[in-house]
Amino acid sequence: MIMRIFQVTTHPGKEAAFSTFFHETAIPLMKSTDGCVQVLPGAPHAGHPRDFAFVMVWRDLEALRAFVGEDYDSAHIAPEEAELVAERRIAHYDLVTE
């Protein structure tokens, strides 16, 4: 399984708009995506009010590629969130299970 960590920092003043998108669009989308077996969304805390994150566990690399395409190392964002996001980061790991 593949663990994908996706983080965004919003533009200043765009936190509320991104929060709405995050809760109403992004979280439901990821939870309903075939091949994404676990979604752990992270909302900002007081120390970093513009930072949001997802930790996603994907069944395998093929499922991840089916969702984001061959360029899975790029942090893709939806067109409706582009004006809200100042910075994005992505990382992938092989999930370690006991």
VOGU-3710 file (C-alpha; in Angstrom, 3 decimals, decimal comma):
1> mimrifqvtt> 0,000/0,000/0,000  1,048/3,579/-0,667  0,766/6,403/1,847  0,313/9,793/0,176  0,681/12,960/2,238  -0,752/16,058/0,603  -0,387/19,453/2,279  -1,558/22,904/1,246  -1,034/26,386/2,597  -3,737/28,856/1,655
11> hpgkeaafst> -3,266/32,434/0,576  -3,762/34,806/3,517  -7,459/35,531/4,011  -8,541/32,434/2,029  -8,685/30,053/5,009  -12,494/30,076/5,346  -13,094/29,571/1,625  -10,598/26,721/1,487  -12,097/25,173/4,629  -15,482/25,066/2,905
21> ffhetaiplm> -13,949/23,436/-0,177  -11,969/21,009/2,018  -14,982/19,833/4,036  -17,670/19,922/1,355  -15,731/18,795/-1,726  -12,248/17,390/-1,090  -12,955/15,078/1,859  -16,084/13,481/0,318  -14,272/13,095/-3,023  -11,298/11,303/-1,491
31> kstdgcvqvl> -13,479/9,067/0,700  -15,431/7,935/-2,377  -12,447/7,381/-4,687  -11,866/3,794/-5,748  -8,517/2,527/-4,517  -8,195/5,050/-1,693  -8,664/2,807/1,329  -8,183/5,368/4,108  -8,412/9,154/4,323  -7,147/11,137/7,301
41> pgaphaghpr> -7,932/14,831/6,726  -6,133/17,418/8,833  -7,524/20,891/9,497  -5,412/23,809/10,714  -4,583/24,383/14,345  -3,852/27,703/16,040  -0,118/27,672/15,297  -0,597/27,265/11,531  -4,065/28,552/10,588  -3,440/28,383/6,814
51> dfafvmvwrd> -2,221/24,740/6,637  -4,427/21,792/5,663  -3,409/18,196/4,997  -4,541/14,784/3,840  -2,915/11,483/4,663  -4,303/8,934/2,245  -3,643/5,232/2,011  -3,926/3,808/-1,470  -4,413/0,140/-2,300  -1,454/0,265/-4,695
61> lealrafvge> 0,410/2,524/-7,088  -1,885/1,552/-9,964  -4,933/2,844/-8,047  -3,143/6,105/-7,271  -2,125/6,519/-10,917  -5,691/5,830/-12,024  -6,805/8,795/-9,908  -4,050/11,374/-10,537  -2,363/10,122/-13,697  1,196/9,086/-14,422
71> dydsahiape> 2,605/12,235/-12,816  1,577/11,142/-9,317  4,546/12,957/-7,727  2,959/16,316/-8,532  0,518/17,845/-6,070  -2,568/18,255/-8,231  -5,293/20,675/-7,186  -8,763/21,209/-8,582  -9,366/24,364/-10,657  -11,792/25,735/-8,064
81> eaelvaerri> -9,119/25,641/-5,364  -6,257/27,097/-7,428  -6,951/30,701/-6,401  -7,079/29,677/-2,736  -3,792/27,765/-2,508  -0,438/29,516/-2,107  1,711/26,411/-1,700  1,306/22,637/-1,991  3,503/19,697/-1,071  3,261/15,983/-1,764
91> ahydlvte> 5,133/12,933/-0,507  4,718/9,174/-0,953  5,788/6,281/1,238  5,352/2,535/1,315  2,953/1,898/4,178  4,465/-0,103/6,996  2,088/-2,561/8,625  2,735/-4,753/11,619
//
